[in-house]
Amino acid sequence: MDWMPLLKVTIALVALALAARADWRTREASDAYWIIIGGAGMVFLAAQVIMDGENLLYLAILLPIAIFFADIFWERKGMFEDGINIVPLALYIVGFAILGWMVYQFNAELYFWKLMVIPILFLIFILLYQFDVIKGGADAKALIALSIMFPTYPVIGPLPLIAIPFDTAQFVLPFPLLVLFNAAILTLAVPVAMFALNISRRQFRFPAMLFGYVMPVSEAKKRYVWPMERIENGERRFSLFPGPSEDSNADFDKLAEAGAQEVWVTPKVPFLIPITASLVFSVVVGNLLFLFLS
C-alpha cells in the first residue's frame, strides 16, 4: 500500500512547505496547516486500522487524539482558572478514561502501542515546548500534527534508504522525533551559509561571520533580523549570540544615533524551514541509528 504513505508524505510536505514560506515572509504560520495535517492524519489512521483488519475498537483512540489535538488551538481559560471549567475538564476526563481502558485492554498488543505512540508524542512535544527546547508554538504544533500523520515510519518502495531493521525499532526514535532531531542537525547548515556569504562579501570578522552578516542599519529595521551589536551604557557592544530584543528597531535607532552606518545582524530563520527539509531527509534517508541496529 505504497500509495498511502506517499499521499501522507505529499500532504504533510505541501502543508509544511507553505507554512514555512509564510513563516519566512511574515513570521506567522496559520493554524490551518496543522489542522490539515492532523485532520488528514486521523483519516489515514482510521483507514489503516480498517485495511489492516485490526480490532475496530482501536478506532476509539481517535477520540482522545482529537480532544488533545483540538485543545492546542482552543483559546480558553485554564481548567481551574476562575473556578472549574467543566467542558475542558470533562473532555480530558473522557480522553484519559478511554486511553486508560485501552491500555488495560490491549497492553500486550504491539499494534496498540503503534497507535499509543501518538498521545505519548503529544506529551513529549508539549513538554519540550514548555521547557523552551522547542522555541516556537508553530513548531510544536507542526510536530504534534506530524505525530498523528506518522505514528510509524513511512515506507515508500525502496525508501527510506536505511531500512527499518525490525518492527519494534521504530520505538527507538519515533518518526516525528526523528524529524525534530534531523531538523536540529540541519540548522548547522546556517553557519556554513553565513561563512560562504561573508567570504563572498569580504567580511572577515571571525567568528561573527559564522552567525551573521553586515547590513545597513536603515535596511536592518525592515528585515527579520536581530542586531549582533547594541548600544549599552553609551558604548557599542558586540554579542555573538544576541538574545531576542523586545524592540529591535529601538536598538537599530540607537546605533544610527551613535553614527553607525552598518551593523552585524543574525537572521531570524524560522525553524519550520529545517523541519520541512528534515521531513524530506527523514523520508528518503531514514534513521541513521538503524545502521547500528541492523
Residue pairs with C-beta under 8 A, 6 or more apart in sequence:
1 51
2 155
2 156
2 157
4 44
4 47
4 48
5 154
5 155
5 156
6 154
6 156
7 44
8 40
8 41
8 44
8 149
8 150
8 154
9 154
9 156
9 279
9 283
11 36
11 37
11 40
11 149
12 37
12 146
12 149
12 150
12 279
13 276
13 279
13 280
15 33
15 34
15 36
15 37
16 33
16 37
16 142
16 272
16 275
16 276
16 279
17 276
18 33
19 29
19 30
19 33
19 34
19 138
19 142
19 272
19 276
20 29
20 270
20 272
20 273
20 275
20 276
22 28
22 29
22 30
23 29
23 138
23 270
23 272
23 273
24 270
24 273
27 224
27 268
27 270
28 138
29 138
29 142
29 270
29 272
31 73
31 141
33 142
33 145
34 73
34 138
34 141
34 142
34 144
34 145
35 73
35 145
37 142
37 145
37 146
37 148
37 149
38 69
38 144
38 145
38 148
38 149
40 149
41 145
41 146
41 148
41 149
41 150
42 62
42 65
42 66
42 69
42 148
44 149
45 62
45 65
45 115
45 118
45 148
45 151
46 59
46 62
49 56
49 58
49 59
49 115
50 56
50 59
52 111
54 111
55 106
57 102
57 105
57 106
58 102
58 106
58 111
58 112
58 115
60 98
60 101
60 102
61 98
61 99
61 102
61 115
61 116
61 118
61 119
63 94
63 95
63 98
64 94
64 95
64 96
64 98
64 99
64 119
65 118
65 119
65 122
65 148
67 91
67 92
67 94
67 95
68 95
68 119
68 122
69 122
69 144
69 145
69 148
71 88
71 91
71 92
72 140
72 141
72 144
73 141
74 88
76 85
76 88
77 85
78 85
79 85
79 88
79 89
79 92
99 116
99 119
102 112
102 116
103 116
106 112
110 167
110 168
113 171
114 151
114 152
114 170
115 151
117 147
117 151
117 152
117 171
117 174
118 147
118 148
118 151
121 143
121 144
121 147
121 151
121 174
121 176
121 177
122 144
122 147
124 177
125 134
125 140
125 143
125 144
125 147
125 176
125 180
126 140
126 144
128 134
128 140
129 137
129 139
129 140
134 140
134 143
134 180
134 271
135 271
136 270
136 271
136 272
138 270
138 272
139 271
139 272
139 275
142 272
142 275
143 176
143 179
143 180
143 275
146 175
146 176
146 179
146 279
147 174
147 176
150 175
150 176
151 174
151 175
152 170
152 175
153 160
153 164
153 170
153 175
153 286
153 287
154 175
154 283
155 164
156 283
159 283
159 284
159 286
160 282
160 283
160 284
160 285
160 286
160 287
161 284
161 285
161 286
162 285
162 286
162 287
162 288
162 290
162 291
163 286
163 290
163 294
164 170
164 286
164 287
164 290
165 290
165 293
165 294
166 293
169 290
169 293
172 287
172 289
172 293
173 181
173 287
173 289
175 282
178 282
178 287
179 275
179 278
179 279
179 282
180 275
180 278
182 278
182 281
182 282
183 271
183 274
183 275
183 277
183 278
184 274
186 274
186 277
186 278
186 281
187 269
187 271
187 274
189 274
190 211
190 267
190 269
191 210
191 211
194 209
194 210
194 211
194 212
194 213
195 209
195 210
197 213
198 204
198 205
198 209
198 213
199 209
201 213
201 214
203 209
203 213
203 214
205 264
207 240
208 228
208 238
208 240
208 264
211 228
211 240
211 241
211 266
212 225
212 228
212 264
212 265
212 266
212 267
213 264
213 265
214 262
214 263
214 264
214 265
215 223
215 225
215 262
215 263
215 264
215 265
216 261
216 262
216 263
217 252
217 255
217 256
217 260
217 261
217 262
217 263
218 256
220 227
220 252
220 263
220 265
221 248
221 249
221 252
221 253
223 265
223 267
224 267
224 268
225 248
225 265
225 266
225 267
225 268
226 242
226 244
226 245
226 248
226 265
226 266
226 268
227 242
227 245
227 248
227 251
227 252
227 255
227 263
227 264
227 265
228 238
228 239
228 240
228 242
228 263
228 264
228 265
228 266
229 236
229 237
229 238
229 239
229 255
229 260
229 263
229 264
230 236
230 237
230 239
230 242
230 245
230 251
230 254
230 255
231 237
231 251
231 254
231 255
231 257
231 258
236 255
236 258
236 260
238 264
242 266
245 251
252 263
255 263
